[in-house]
């Protein structure tokens, strides 16, 4: 696959895993249980298929230094810095334009920086099959075979088969559908012709540019001016002047829902977009009571609880079920698992409050805040720095002795989650 390039999209608003994730430090930079950040895992996956010199990253200018810290293997000139976020259509068009200038045969595979994929071998086969289809002029997306009636994803309905290869099959796309309610999602699951929209794509750079020119002609024209300035003394000023005026639209809405070249490859690759705290917690190993976590947590009759504790404080829970606790030095979040989607509301409310406070203090609207990496990146504590203990009592049981009377050698169960954690590099 000598013409294949990987493009990693690394923007983000930092709201879905708040308060650990913030606008200054969005979730692609957060650590996974193995120690590497999400964006580092993404690079590790794609470099099983393409060398680092053919990897590109599109990110916000505010995140560029973080990208360089996490991905030193990527060439500095291939980290594209957006002055402001303009969604995926401008980001992809920019990368495609630069790739097409380099090689008219260039094929680009597009991956979000903050997804988790656990089944590497079928993922690699799906990429190889998509590469073949892209060379034939198709726009290709990979759809995730649903495992549950999820309401947090958009869906793609597929129709007739187009081709098969590498153990996969590609289908024509019939319809994109928005995030459904539960009853609709259950119907999609039973139907068997719906997949989750993964946000991952592969196509020839020239092909997607032709489609952008047809469906988003103003964007195509404006991008031509930006790309023509690349490598000149005016490059940075032209980008700063013209980029904010680009249409803010996703590649799905702008192009893919309108084109007749799109096909979808349904896949089972152990995919998660880690879109909320329950999904993030599920990445960690659980003990017999469903307890997962990082850092200190002592549970008495609690079940299915995820604790993310990066502090030196000791956290104790009694009789809790299906609860998430996030403890940072300056904030603590406690949330029932069936309310995790509302964390975004809370994060946005805090951002508005912070903005209002700044406005009141300064007497004017604040400008964009520059990103600054923490003095040390958030890391999952090691076995030596965190522990998780539980007394194996049912939530409805009353203990026969007070906690302070628990004798040495009592039957305490060590939670497996903390032991799996390692510091990020």
Buried (B, 14 or more C-beta within 10 A) or exposed (E): BEBBBBBBBBBBBBBBBBBBBBBBBBBBBBBBBBBBBBBBBBBEBBBEBBEBEBBBBBBBBBBBBBBBEBBEEBEEEBBBBBBEBBBBBBBBBBBBBBBBBEBEEBBBBBBBBBBBBEEEEBBBBBBBBBBBBBBEEBBBBBBBBBEEBBBBBBBBBBEEEBBEBBEBBBBBBBEBBEEBEEEBBBEBBEEEBBBBBBBBBBBBBBBBBBBBBEBBEEBBEBBBEBBBBBEEEEBEEBBEBBBEEBEEBBBBBBBBBEBEBBBBBBBEBEBBBBBBBBBBBBBBBBBEBBBBBBBBBBBBBBBBBBBBBBEEEEBEBBBBBBBBBBBBEEEBBEBEBEBBBEBBEBBEEBBEEEEEEBEEEEEEEEEEEEBEBEEEBBBBBBEEBBBBBBBBBEBEEEEEEEEEEBEEEEEEBEBBBBBBBBBBE
